């Protein structure tokens, strides 16, 4: 009998009846053990942990209903399924008494073989579903605890950095500069956590969308390496990168392709001890681009190798060696790779033997690629000064953004509610409006429509800067007349890139066009 077959304990003091039921169950593919007494049944349940007990009511020592009750009240055995049977206790009251005693089902004998097998299979399906729910509940609790830990971690260095930058401490310029970089790194870390959570939601609801274009793999690799460079340097890892000398490209979403590679590099950095080695190798093989990330880190136990891409999967051994995380990165990498028509594979020879992940993506043959890359570079060229209006009821957010844009040479006007923005717009005549959606009086959608209706602002570049980033939110901003939708906290580089792309275009904007610059889009 296969070791994977469910184990059933058949309890009956009647040798003939017990033999007949055992034969039926074995023939149906179950692994069957037997007991002829109530005490024998309890001993077998504790020792062998069967998935189901087929339990006769009438037993020579302990009544079958009492045996069921003891099984269900024992913390070690209470999840065991019990199918109560009886040839004598066939009244409704008998069935009620057995079910109230904890039995999962009740059959009266004689039992047709097909009925017996069907009932056993149905109960086992229920058992598997309950186990899956319990496992999901355990993972949920572990995930929420991890999430709380990961969200709190960056707050301490951010708070310390803010204190260091307070003028009352008269900190040296070098210390203030370091504090500023600490705060920036931690904010970026928090942003990535939120982006990952939003991606999980989109994937779960089938709403993740790709912005397809020609993607230079070398550029995607460079972006992924740049993103992970701080953590790699902090742990003194040696990173070897090998990309083909001849440019190779795929059709895909450049942000998402870089995210796949970046997630795998991040995973390697987390689970590789200080001073370890990480390799990133890109090759063209049989019409595909093969991206291979290797490390000499802690490795993956053979029993867990098939689960590494499951959502929220983190083994107990890996948690003690990593720098944290939500157990989302590898799952996102697999989903995004498959959305691009590719595949991803994990390999490891076991604990302490390192890991290897191989991503394969279909190669694109596109002679237009050099021209597309040239146009993209031109779009990213520096932009001349513009009149920019910021509308946001978050005073800190609006003022800090105003200072940054002013330092870049833009003429900036700040308003904290929609009515004030509409009143100031005819005189200021903004060329760019960075507009929050959740305003205290008029919401951002109403303000955008009103700005489009005013002659002085009908052609302004409208940028929604908001904490709402679902696809339905993007559809609403497009319908209201926005040109772009950025999700908070957007970096200054993202905002300047959108403004620069508008200026480099030099043509009337297409209201339906949307340049997505946030990683979670």
C-alpha positions as CSV (number, residue, x, y, z in Angstrom):
1,X,0.0,0.0,0.0
2,X,1.3,3.5,-0.8
3,X,2.7,5.4,2.1
4,X,0.8,8.4,0.9
5,X,-2.6,6.7,1.2
6,X,-4.8,8.0,4.1
7,X,-4.6,5.8,7.2
8,X,-7.9,4.5,8.5
9,X,-8.5,2.8,11.8
10,X,-11.3,0.2,11.6
11,X,-12.7,-0.6,15.1
12,X,-15.2,-3.5,15.5
13,X,-15.3,-6.5,17.8
14,X,-17.0,-8.6,15.2
15,X,-14.2,-10.3,13.3
16,X,-16.3,-10.9,10.2
17,X,-17.7,-7.3,10.0
18,X,-14.3,-5.9,10.6
19,X,-12.7,-8.0,7.9
20,X,-15.4,-7.1,5.4
21,X,-15.0,-3.3,6.0
22,X,-11.2,-3.5,5.9
23,X,-11.3,-5.2,2.5
24,X,-13.6,-2.6,1.1
25,X,-11.4,0.2,2.3
26,X,-8.1,-1.4,1.2
27,X,-9.6,-2.0,-2.3
28,X,-10.6,1.7,-2.4
29,X,-7.0,2.7,-1.8
30,X,-6.8,3.3,1.9
31,X,-4.2,2.1,4.3
32,X,-6.1,0.3,7.1
33,X,-5.2,-0.7,10.6
34,X,-7.6,-2.5,13.0
35,X,-8.7,-2.7,16.7
36,X,-11.3,-4.9,18.3
37,X,-11.8,-3.0,21.6
38,X,-12.3,0.5,22.8
39,X,-9.0,0.7,24.7
40,X,-7.2,-0.8,21.7
41,X,-8.8,2.0,19.5
42,X,-7.6,4.7,21.9
43,X,-4.0,3.2,21.9
44,X,-3.9,3.0,18.1
45,X,-5.2,6.6,17.7
46,X,-2.4,8.0,20.0
47,X,0.3,5.8,18.5
48,X,-0.5,5.8,14.8
49,X,-2.5,9.1,14.4
50,X,-5.0,7.8,11.7
51,X,-6.8,10.4,9.6
52,X,-10.1,8.7,10.3
53,X,-11.5,6.1,12.7
54,X,-14.4,3.8,11.6
55,X,-15.8,3.2,15.0
56,X,-18.5,0.7,15.9
57,X,-20.8,1.7,18.8
58,X,-21.0,-1.7,20.5
59,X,-17.6,-2.7,21.9
60,X,-16.8,-5.2,24.7
61,X,-15.0,-2.8,27.1
62,X,-15.8,0.9,26.3
63,X,-18.9,2.1,24.5
64,X,-18.0,3.4,21.0
65,X,-19.7,6.8,21.8
66,X,-17.4,7.1,24.9
67,X,-14.4,6.2,22.8
68,X,-15.3,9.0,20.3
69,X,-15.7,11.5,23.2
70,X,-12.3,10.6,24.6
71,X,-10.7,11.0,21.1
72,X,-12.3,14.4,20.6
73,X,-11.4,15.7,24.1
74,X,-7.8,14.8,23.9
75,X,-5.8,17.8,22.5
76,X,-3.4,15.4,20.7
77,X,-6.2,13.5,18.9
78,X,-9.2,15.8,18.6
79,X,-8.6,16.6,15.0
80,X,-9.0,12.9,14.1
81,X,-12.2,12.2,12.1
82,X,-14.7,9.7,13.6
83,X,-17.3,7.8,11.4
84,X,-19.6,6.1,13.9
85,X,-21.3,2.8,12.8
86,X,-23.9,0.6,14.4
87,X,-26.1,-2.4,13.5
88,X,-28.2,-2.1,16.7
89,X,-28.4,1.6,17.5
90,X,-30.4,2.7,14.4
91,X,-32.9,5.1,15.8
92,X,-32.7,8.9,15.3
93,X,-32.0,9.4,19.0
94,X,-29.0,7.1,18.7
95,X,-27.6,9.1,15.8
96,X,-28.2,12.4,17.6
97,X,-26.4,11.0,20.7
98,X,-23.4,9.9,18.7
99,X,-23.1,13.2,16.8
100,X,-23.5,15.2,20.0
101,X,-20.7,13.1,21.4
102,X,-18.3,14.4,18.7
103,X,-18.8,11.9,15.8
104,X,-18.3,13.5,12.4
105,X,-20.8,11.2,10.7
106,X,-23.0,8.2,11.5
107,X,-23.9,5.2,9.4
108,X,-26.2,2.2,10.2
109,X,-25.3,-1.3,9.2
110,X,-25.4,-3.1,6.9
111,X,-23.6,-0.5,4.9
112,X,-23.2,-0.8,1.1
113,X,-19.5,-0.8,0.1
114,X,-19.9,2.2,-2.2
115,X,-21.7,4.2,0.5
116,X,-19.0,3.4,3.0
117,X,-16.2,4.5,0.7
118,X,-18.1,7.7,-0.4
119,X,-18.6,8.7,3.3
120,X,-14.9,8.1,4.1
121,X,-13.8,10.1,1.1
122,X,-16.2,13.0,1.9
123,X,-15.0,13.2,5.5
124,X,-11.3,13.1,4.4
125,X,-12.0,16.0,2.0
126,X,-13.5,17.9,4.9
127,X,-10.5,17.1,7.0
128,X,-8.1,18.3,4.3
129,X,-10.1,21.6,3.9
130,X,-10.0,22.1,7.7
131,X,-6.3,21.5,7.8
132,X,-5.7,24.0,4.9
133,X,-7.8,26.6,6.8
134,X,-5.8,26.0,10.0
135,X,-2.5,26.2,8.1
136,X,-3.7,29.5,6.4
137,X,-4.7,30.8,9.8
138,X,-1.3,30.0,11.2
139,X,0.4,31.7,8.2
140,X,-1.9,34.7,8.6
141,X,-0.9,35.1,12.3
142,X,2.7,34.7,11.5
143,X,2.4,37.2,8.6
144,X,0.7,39.8,10.7
145,X,3.3,39.5,13.4
146,X,6.0,39.8,10.8
147,X,4.3,42.7,9.2
148,X,4.0,44.6,12.5
149,X,7.7,43.9,13.1
150,X,8.8,45.0,9.7
151,X,6.8,48.2,9.7
152,X,8.0,49.2,13.1
153,X,11.7,48.5,12.4
154,X,12.3,51.5,10.1
155,X,10.5,53.9,12.5
156,X,13.3,54.0,15.1
157,X,16.1,55.1,12.7
158,X,13.7,57.6,11.0
159,X,12.9,59.1,14.4
160,X,16.6,59.2,15.4
161,X,17.5,60.8,12.1
162,X,14.9,63.5,12.5
163,X,16.2,64.2,16.0
164,X,19.8,64.5,14.7
165,X,18.7,67.0,12.1
166,X,17.1,69.2,14.7
167,X,19.1,72.5,14.8
168,X,19.1,72.5,18.6
169,X,21.6,69.7,18.7
170,X,24.1,71.6,16.4
171,X,25.2,68.4,14.8
172,X,28.1,68.5,12.3
173,X,27.2,68.7,8.6
174,X,28.5,65.2,8.0
175,X,26.3,63.9,10.8
176,X,23.2,65.7,9.4
177,X,24.0,64.4,5.9
178,X,24.3,60.8,7.2
179,X,21.0,61.2,9.1
180,X,19.3,62.4,6.0
181,X,20.5,59.4,4.1
182,X,19.3,57.1,6.9
183,X,15.8,58.6,6.8
184,X,15.8,58.3,3.0
185,X,16.8,54.6,3.0
186,X,14.2,53.7,5.7
187,X,11.4,55.6,3.8
188,X,12.3,53.7,0.7
189,X,12.2,50.4,2.7
190,X,8.7,51.3,4.0
191,X,7.6,52.1,0.5
192,X,8.8,48.8,-0.9
193,X,6.9,46.9,1.9
194,X,3.7,48.8,1.0
195,X,4.3,48.3,-2.7
196,X,4.7,44.5,-2.1
197,X,1.4,44.4,-0.1
198,X,-0.4,46.3,-2.9
199,X,1.0,43.9,-5.5
200,X,-0.3,40.9,-3.5
201,X,-3.7,42.4,-3.5
202,X,-3.7,43.1,-7.2
203,X,-2.4,39.6,-7.9
204,X,-5.0,38.0,-5.6
205,X,-7.8,39.9,-7.5
206,X,-6.3,39.4,-11.0
207,X,-5.9,43.2,-11.4
208,X,-2.1,43.5,-12.0
209,X,-1.4,45.1,-15.3
210,X,1.8,45.3,-17.4
211,X,2.9,48.3,-19.4
212,X,4.5,46.4,-22.3
213,X,7.5,47.8,-24.3
214,X,10.9,46.7,-25.4
215,X,13.1,46.1,-22.4
216,X,16.8,46.0,-22.5
217,X,17.9,43.2,-20.1
218,X,21.2,44.9,-19.3
219,X,19.3,48.1,-18.2
220,X,16.9,46.0,-16.0
221,X,19.8,44.2,-14.4
222,X,21.5,47.6,-13.8
223,X,18.4,48.9,-12.1
224,X,18.0,45.8,-9.9
225,X,21.7,45.9,-8.9
226,X,21.4,49.6,-8.1
227,X,18.4,49.0,-5.9
228,X,20.1,46.3,-3.9
229,X,23.6,47.8,-3.8
230,X,23.3,49.3,-0.3
231,X,22.4,45.9,1.3
232,X,25.0,44.1,-0.7
233,X,27.7,46.6,0.4
234,X,26.5,46.6,4.0
235,X,27.1,42.9,4.3
236,X,30.3,43.0,2.3
237,X,29.1,40.6,-0.3
238,X,31.0,40.0,-3.5
239,X,28.7,40.5,-6.5
240,X,29.7,39.3,-9.9
241,X,27.5,40.4,-12.8
242,X,27.9,39.0,-16.3
243,X,25.7,40.2,-19.2
244,X,26.1,39.6,-22.9
245,X,28.2,42.1,-24.8
246,X,25.6,42.1,-27.6
247,X,22.4,43.9,-26.5
248,X,19.4,41.6,-25.9
249,X,15.8,42.6,-25.2
250,X,12.4,41.2,-24.3
251,X,8.9,42.5,-24.6
252,X,7.7,43.4,-21.1
253,X,7.2,45.9,-18.4
254,X,10.6,47.4,-17.6
255,X,9.7,48.2,-13.9
256,X,8.4,44.7,-13.4
257,X,11.3,42.9,-15.1
258,X,13.7,44.9,-12.9
259,X,11.5,44.0,-9.9
260,X,11.8,40.2,-10.6
261,X,15.6,40.4,-10.8
262,X,15.7,42.8,-7.8
263,X,13.6,40.5,-5.6
264,X,15.9,37.6,-6.4
265,X,19.0,39.7,-5.6
266,X,17.4,40.9,-2.4
267,X,16.6,37.3,-1.4
268,X,20.2,36.3,-2.0
269,X,21.5,39.2,0.0
270,X,19.2,38.4,2.9
271,X,20.1,34.8,3.2
272,X,23.8,35.0,2.5
273,X,26.1,35.6,5.5
274,X,28.5,38.6,5.6
275,X,31.3,38.3,3.1
276,X,29.4,35.9,0.9
277,X,29.4,35.7,-2.9
278,X,26.4,36.4,-5.2
279,X,26.4,35.9,-8.9
280,X,24.1,37.3,-11.6
281,X,24.6,35.8,-15.0
282,X,22.6,36.6,-18.2
283,X,22.7,34.4,-21.3
284,X,20.7,33.9,-24.4
285,X,19.7,30.2,-24.7
286,X,17.4,28.8,-27.4
287,X,15.4,31.9,-28.1
288,X,15.2,32.9,-24.4
289,X,17.0,35.1,-22.0
290,X,18.2,33.0,-19.0
291,X,18.9,35.1,-15.9
292,X,20.7,33.1,-13.2
293,X,21.2,34.4,-9.6
294,X,23.4,32.3,-7.3
295,X,24.6,32.6,-3.8
296,X,26.6,30.6,-1.2
297,X,24.1,31.4,1.6
298,X,22.1,29.2,4.0
299,X,20.4,27.2,1.3
300,X,16.9,25.6,1.2
301,X,15.9,22.3,3.0
302,X,14.8,19.7,0.4
303,X,11.4,19.5,2.0
304,X,10.8,23.2,1.5
305,X,12.2,23.6,-2.0
306,X,8.7,23.1,-3.6
307,X,7.2,25.8,-1.4
308,X,9.6,28.7,-1.7
309,X,7.4,30.6,-4.2
310,X,4.3,30.3,-2.0
311,X,2.9,33.5,-0.6
312,X,4.2,34.4,2.9
313,X,6.5,31.4,2.9
314,X,9.4,31.7,5.4
315,X,11.0,28.7,7.0
316,X,11.9,28.7,10.6
317,X,15.6,28.2,9.7
318,X,15.6,31.1,7.2
319,X,13.9,33.5,9.6
320,X,16.8,33.2,12.1
321,X,19.4,34.1,9.3
322,X,17.6,36.7,7.3
323,X,17.2,40.5,7.6
324,X,13.4,40.1,7.8
325,X,10.8,40.6,5.1
326,X,7.2,39.6,4.5
327,X,7.7,36.4,2.6
328,X,6.3,38.0,-0.5
329,X,9.3,38.7,-2.8
330,X,9.7,35.2,-4.4
331,X,5.9,34.8,-4.9
332,X,5.8,38.1,-6.7
333,X,8.8,37.2,-8.8
334,X,7.1,34.0,-10.0
335,X,3.8,35.7,-10.8
336,X,5.4,38.5,-12.7
337,X,7.7,36.1,-14.6
338,X,4.7,34.0,-15.6
339,X,2.8,37.1,-16.7
340,X,5.7,37.8,-19.1
341,X,5.4,34.3,-20.6
342,X,8.5,33.1,-18.7
343,X,9.4,30.6,-16.0
344,X,11.3,30.6,-12.8
345,X,13.0,27.7,-11.0
346,X,14.6,27.3,-7.6
347,X,17.5,24.9,-6.9
348,X,19.5,24.1,-3.8
349,X,21.5,21.2,-2.5
350,X,20.3,21.7,1.0
351,X,21.1,23.6,4.2
352,X,24.4,25.5,4.0
353,X,24.8,24.8,0.2
354,X,23.5,28.1,-1.2
355,X,20.7,28.7,-3.7
356,X,20.2,29.2,-7.4
357,X,17.3,30.8,-9.1
358,X,16.9,30.8,-12.9
359,X,14.4,33.1,-14.7
360,X,13.7,32.4,-18.4
361,X,12.0,35.1,-20.6
362,X,11.2,34.9,-24.3
363,X,13.7,36.9,-26.4
364,X,12.4,39.7,-28.5
365,X,13.7,40.5,-32.0
366,X,13.0,44.2,-32.4
367,X,15.0,46.3,-34.8
368,X,13.2,49.4,-33.4
369,X,14.8,48.9,-30.0
370,X,17.8,51.3,-30.5
371,X,15.4,54.1,-31.6
372,X,13.1,53.4,-28.7
373,X,15.9,53.6,-26.2
374,X,17.1,56.9,-27.8
375,X,13.6,58.4,-27.5
376,X,13.4,57.3,-23.8
377,X,16.7,58.9,-23.0
378,X,15.6,62.1,-24.7
379,X,12.3,62.1,-22.7
380,X,14.4,61.9,-19.5
381,X,16.5,64.9,-20.4
382,X,16.6,67.8,-17.8
383,X,13.6,70.0,-17.8
384,X,13.5,73.8,-17.8
385,X,11.8,75.7,-15.0
386,X,8.0,75.5,-14.8
387,X,5.2,77.2,-12.8
388,X,4.1,74.4,-10.4
389,X,1.1,74.5,-8.1
390,X,1.0,72.0,-5.2
391,X,-2.4,71.3,-3.7
392,X,-2.3,69.1,-0.6
393,X,-3.9,69.4,2.9
394,X,-0.8,67.7,4.4
395,X,1.2,70.8,5.3
396,X,4.4,68.9,5.9
397,X,4.2,67.0,2.6
398,X,3.2,70.1,0.6
399,X,5.9,72.4,2.1
400,X,8.7,69.8,1.8
401,X,7.8,69.1,-1.8
402,X,7.7,72.9,-2.5
403,X,11.2,73.4,-1.1
404,X,12.6,70.5,-3.3
405,X,10.9,71.8,-6.5
406,X,12.1,75.3,-5.7
407,X,15.7,74.1,-5.4
408,X,15.3,72.6,-8.9
409,X,14.5,76.0,-10.2
410,X,10.7,75.7,-10.5
411,X,8.4,78.6,-9.5
412,X,6.1,77.0,-6.8
413,X,2.8,77.9,-5.4
414,X,1.3,75.9,-2.4
415,X,-2.4,75.6,-1.6
416,X,-4.0,73.5,1.1
417,X,-7.5,73.1,-0.1
418,X,-9.3,72.9,-3.5
419,X,-11.2,76.2,-3.3
420,X,-8.0,78.2,-2.6
421,X,-6.3,76.4,-5.5
422,X,-9.1,77.3,-7.9
423,X,-9.1,80.9,-6.7
424,X,-5.4,81.3,-7.2
425,X,-5.1,79.4,-10.5
426,X,-6.2,82.2,-12.9
427,X,-3.5,84.6,-11.7
428,X,-0.7,82.1,-11.1
429,X,-1.5,80.2,-14.4
430,X,0.2,77.0,-13.3
431,X,1.8,74.9,-16.1
432,X,1.9,71.9,-13.7
433,X,-0.5,71.0,-10.9
434,X,0.4,68.3,-8.3
435,X,-2.9,67.6,-6.8
436,X,-3.9,65.4,-3.8
437,X,-7.2,63.6,-4.0
438,X,-8.4,63.6,-0.4
439,X,-8.9,67.3,0.2
440,X,-11.0,68.8,3.0
441,X,-13.5,70.7,0.8
442,X,-13.6,69.9,-2.9
443,X,-11.9,66.5,-3.6
444,X,-9.1,66.2,-6.2
445,X,-11.4,65.0,-8.9
446,X,-13.6,68.1,-8.6
447,X,-10.6,70.4,-8.6
448,X,-9.2,68.7,-11.7
449,X,-12.4,69.0,-13.6
450,X,-12.7,72.7,-12.6
451,X,-9.1,73.4,-13.7
452,X,-9.8,71.8,-17.1
453,X,-12.8,74.1,-17.5
454,X,-10.7,77.3,-16.8
455,X,-9.0,78.8,-19.8
456,X,-5.8,79.6,-17.9
457,X,-5.4,76.0,-16.7
458,X,-7.1,73.9,-19.4
459,X,-3.8,72.7,-20.8
460,X,-1.9,72.3,-17.5
461,X,-0.2,69.1,-16.7
462,X,-2.3,67.5,-13.9
463,X,-0.5,65.0,-11.7
464,X,-2.5,63.1,-9.1
465,X,-0.3,62.5,-6.0
466,X,-2.3,60.3,-3.7
467,X,-2.2,57.3,-1.3
468,X,-4.8,55.5,-3.4
469,X,-3.1,53.2,-6.0
470,X,-5.6,50.6,-7.1
471,X,-6.6,50.4,-10.8
472,X,-10.0,51.7,-10.0
473,X,-8.4,54.8,-8.5
474,X,-6.3,55.3,-11.7
475,X,-9.4,55.0,-13.8
476,X,-11.2,57.7,-11.8
477,X,-8.2,60.1,-12.1
478,X,-8.1,59.6,-15.8
479,X,-11.8,60.2,-16.1
480,X,-11.4,63.4,-14.1
481,X,-8.8,64.8,-16.5
482,X,-5.5,63.9,-14.8
483,X,-2.5,63.2,-17.0
484,X,-0.6,61.1,-14.5
485,X,-1.2,59.2,-11.3
486,X,1.6,58.9,-8.7
487,X,1.3,57.0,-5.5
488,X,2.6,58.5,-2.2
489,X,5.4,58.6,-1.3
490,X,6.6,59.4,-4.8
491,X,10.2,60.4,-5.0
492,X,11.4,63.8,-6.4
493,X,13.0,61.9,-9.3
494,X,9.6,60.4,-10.2
495,X,7.9,63.8,-10.2
496,X,10.6,65.5,-12.1
497,X,10.7,62.7,-14.6
498,X,7.0,63.2,-15.3
499,X,7.4,66.9,-15.7
500,X,10.4,66.5,-17.9
501,X,8.6,64.0,-20.1
502,X,5.8,66.4,-20.6
503,X,8.2,69.2,-21.6
504,X,10.3,67.0,-23.9
505,X,7.2,65.9,-25.8
506,X,6.4,69.4,-27.0
507,X,3.0,68.3,-28.3
508,X,-0.5,68.5,-26.9
509,X,-1.0,65.8,-24.3
510,X,-3.3,62.9,-24.8
511,X,-5.7,62.9,-21.9
512,X,-5.8,59.1,-21.9
513,X,-2.0,58.7,-21.7
514,X,-0.6,57.6,-18.3
515,X,3.0,57.3,-17.4
516,X,3.3,55.0,-14.4
517,X,6.3,55.7,-12.4
518,X,5.5,54.2,-9.1
519,X,6.8,50.6,-8.5
520,X,3.4,49.4,-7.4
521,X,1.5,50.5,-10.5
